[in-house]
Amino acid sequence: MMETSARLLRLLGLLQTRAEWSGAELAERLGVSTRTVRRDVDRLRGLDYPVEVDLGPAGGYRLGAGGRLPPLLLDDEEAVAVAVGLRTAAGSNVAGIGEAALRALVKLRQVLPPRLRGRVGALDIAMVHVPGLPSVDAGDLAAIATACRDRRRLRFDYLSRPGEESVRLVEPHQLVVWGSRWYLVAWDLDRADWRTFRVDRMRVRPGTGARFTPRGLPGGDAAEFVTAGLDRAWPHHATVRLHAPADSPTALRARTYGRVEPVDDRTCLLHFGADTLHSLAFLLGALKEDFEVVRPPELAAELRRLAARFVRGAEAMEGRSARAEAAGNGGVHGA
């Protein structure tokens, strides 16, 4: 009986890792016959686990949606990843999931083996909420993700940057997290073009949309599409030449700012934007490689102004240190 119970748990775990399995594949993984697989599937269904069966030559087994959540069978790395994800979600800007994420994290920690509990504890994160960061509705986020997965059209109310309200009908392609904000890349049916929407400005209308055949996204990369769109939306733009190749760690990190363009095996161009010249300079200050300003000249002037301020700050400390040392030496001589 113990052997059968262990096999049922392993079968359940396999069904959770793929959308569909053939009977022969499951039999090979479990080391049993296809007839035993059928009996085990019947046992799972008798325990109210929603195992669906497609009959015929191309048929298979899959885990469907049921009335209760089946136990998740996770390996060590998956368990740690889930714990870190829950801790991050607890402090995220997705409204309504923080407390639920913490409850789930507590439950997960209670059942973790000691070897993993220490790893998860070492990765504990103190989340700092950024004032003014808009929140994302968890229900809307789930509805959007489901529409992307199932390739179904999505209708929602949208508030644009200038404050204009409109109703949009789209074919959702992919959700992208950029910085601390969520974006949806989608084909706008009314405008017959690709668009990027901020999820915190969306209010999804109820109902299931019609299925659609996916279109090819220009460039093929949703994250780069969002980055390029955000770059065009900023009021201030700049281009700098990084003293690092386009595939270097510095250039890869800089892709979160904007678009990286290869030049040669030692340099690349970074095209990026921000709300102010000061913000442009701040972003450049975070890079660890040297760079040259290509445009605009106002950015070069802003960098000089900031550099002078930094030098004054350093000189003030050095001056205090020098005066303190002189005072100390004077005291010794006087004694």
N, C-alpha and C positions, 0 to 999 in steps of 0.2 A: 504493500500500500504506500509506503514511504517513497519507493521508487516511482510509482505512478504519479504521486503528488508532485515530486520534484520535476518529472517530465512535463506535467501540465504547466507548471510555472515557467519552465524553459520554453515551452510552446507559446505561452502567452507573451513572453519576452520577445520571441522571434516575430510574432505578429505585430508587435509594436514598432519594429525597426524598419519595416517596408510596407508599401501600400498593398502589395498582394504577393502571395506565395503559391506555387503549385504544390500539389500533394507530394510529388516526387522529391521536390526540393526540401520540404519539411521532413520527409522520411529520412533523407540522407543526413540532414543536420542532427536529427534526434537519434539516428541509428536504429530505426524501427521500420516496420512495413507501412505501406500507404493505408492498409486496412486499420492498423493501430492508430495512425494519424486521424482517420475518420472517427474512430471511437473516442479519441481524446478531444477532438473538436466537439463531438456530441456532449461530452462531459462538461466542457467549458460552457456550452450553450445551456446546459442544464443548471449551471451556476449563475445564469443570467448574464454571461459575457456575450456581447453581440458579435459573434463570429459569423460573417456572411460567406456563403458558398455559391460560386458560379459553376453550374454544370456544363458539361461539354468538353471537347478536346482542349480548348484554350482556357478552361475555367481554373479557378484557384480559390484560395481562402484569404479573407481580409477581415480586419477588425473594424467594425462599424461603430456608429454612435449608439449608445445604450442609455439605460436609466441610471447607471452609476459609474463612477470612475474606477477602472480596473487598476490593480497595483502596478506601479511602474518598476521595472527591473533595470537598474542602472549599474554600469561598471564604475570603477573608482573615478576615472577622469570625468565621466558624465555627472556623477554625484557632486563633485567639486564645482563643475561648471554651473550646474543648477543652483547650488548654494550661493555662488558669487552673483549669478543673475538675479536671484531673489533679493539679495542685499542691495544690489544696485536699483532694482525696481522699487524697493521700499523708499528710496530717496529721490525717485525720478519725478518728472513733471506730468506724469500720466495720472489724471485725477481718479480717485476712487480705488486704487490698487495698493497703496502704500501699506495700510493695515493688513490687508489680505496677504500681501507678500511676506510681511513679518510673521504672521501666524503660520504660513506654509514653511518658512525658514525654521521656526522653532520645531515644528513637527519633523522636518528633515533631520535636524541636528540630533533629535532624540533617538533616531534609528541608525545614525551613522556609526560604523565601527570606530573604535578608538584611533586607529591609524589615520582615518580621514577627518575625524573631529578636530584634531590638532591642526591639520592643514587648513580647514575651513576657518578655524578661529584665528589663525595667523593672517588670513586674507580679509579679516573684518575691515569694513570701510566706514569712515565717518563722513556722512553725506552733508554737504553744505548747500542749502537752498539759495539760489540766486534770486534776489528781489526783482520783481517785475517780469520774471520768465513766465510766458503764458502756459497754461496747463492744457493738456490734451485729454479729451474724454475717452475713458477706457472702452466704453461701448462703441463709440464711433471708430476707434482704432481697430477693434476686433472685427467690426463690420467691413472696414476697408481691407484688412488683411484677408478676410474670407473671400471677398469679391476678387481680389488679386489671385488668390489660389484657385478659385473655381472658374475664373475667366467669365465673370458676369458683369454686366453693365451696372454702373453706380450713379444714382442721382442724389445731389446734395445742394444745400444752400451754402453760398460762399461769400465771404466778406473780403474784398480786395484790399490792397495796401492803402489806396486813397479813401477807403470807407464805403465803396460801392457794393451793394448787395445784388446777387444774381443767383439763378438756379442753373446748375451745370449737370450735364449728362455725359459721362465719360466711360471709356474702356480702361479700367485701371491696369497698370503695368507692374509697378513695384513701389513699396514703401522704402524710404531712405532716411536715415538719421544723420543729420549734418549739424555738428556742434551739439547743442541741447534741444534742437527742434526736429520735428518729424515732417517729412514732405512726401507727397504722393506724386509719382510720375504717371501720367495718363494721356490717352488720346481723347481730346475734346471733340465730341461729335458735332456740336453746333459750329465750332470754329475750324473744324477739319485740320487740326494741327496738334502737335504734342505740347503739353503744358505741365507746369509744376505747381502744385497747390500745397499751402501750409495747412497741416492737419488741424491745428488749433483754431483755424478760421473756417473749418468745415463743420456742417451739421448734417449728418447723413439722414436721408429720408427713409422711412421704413419700406419694406418690400424687397423682393428678389428680382433683380434685373435679368434680361435675356442673356443667353450665352453668346460669346463672340469668338472669332478666330484671332489669336494674337497677331499684332503687327510687329514689324521690325523697328526697334528703337534706333534712331540715328546714333551711330557710334557704338551701340550695343551695351554701353555701361551706364546704368541708371545713376550711379553716384557722380560720375563725371558730368552727366547731363544736368543734374541739380547744381553742381558746382559752377558750371558755365552759366546757367541761368541766374544764379545769385550774383555772380561777378558782373553781369550786365545790369543788374538792378541797383548796385551800389552807386551813390552819388560821386564817389571819388575812386579813380582807377590808377593803377601803376604797373609798370613793368620793370623788373630788375634782373640783372644777370647774376646767377648764383655760381660761385666757384666750386661747383660740384656737378658730376654727371647726373643725367635725368633719372637714373636708376639707383642713385645713392640714398642712404637713409634720410639725409637732410631733404632731398627733393621729394621723397615719398611722403615725409611729414608735411612738406609745404603744399602738397596737393589738397590738404584740408582748407588752405587759404584760397586757392584758385587753380589755374591751369598751368601745367608745366610743359614747356616746349624744348625738346632736345636741340642742342647747338653742335657740340662735338663731344669727344670722350672726356672732357674736363669741365665743361660748363653747360648750363641750360638757362632758359628764360622762365621766369615766374610772372604770370599775368594774374593780378588779384585786385580786389576792391575792398572798400570799407566805408563807414559813414563819415569819417573825418580824416584829415591828413595825419593827425596825431595817432589815430588807430592804425593807419598804414605803417607808420614808424614803429608803433608798439609791436605789430606782428613781425616786422623785420628784426626787431631786437631779440625775438625768441629763437631765431635761427643761429646755428652754431658755425656756419660757414661764412666766409667773406662774400660780399656782393657789390655790385655796381648799379647805381640808379640809371635806368635808361630813360624813363619818363615817369611823371612830369617834373619840370625843374622845381616846382613848389615843394615836392617831396624832399629834394636835396636840401632846400633851405630849412625845412622842418627838422631834418636829421641834424643839421648844424646847430639849430637852436636847442634841441634836446641834448646834444653832445656837450654844448657849453654849460647847460644846467647840471649835467652829471659831473662835469669837471669841477664846477663850483662846489658841489656837494662833497666831492672827495677832498678838495683843497681845504674846505672848512674843517674836516676831521683832522687832516694832517697838520693844520695850523694849531689846533687845540693840543695835539700830541706834542708838537714842538715846544709850545709854551709851557706845557706841564713838565717836559724834560728839562727845560732851561731853569724853571723854578726849583726843581729838585736838585739840580747841580749847584745852584746858588745857595741852597740851604746847607749843602754839605760843606761848601767852601767857607760859609760864615761860621760854621761850628768849629 
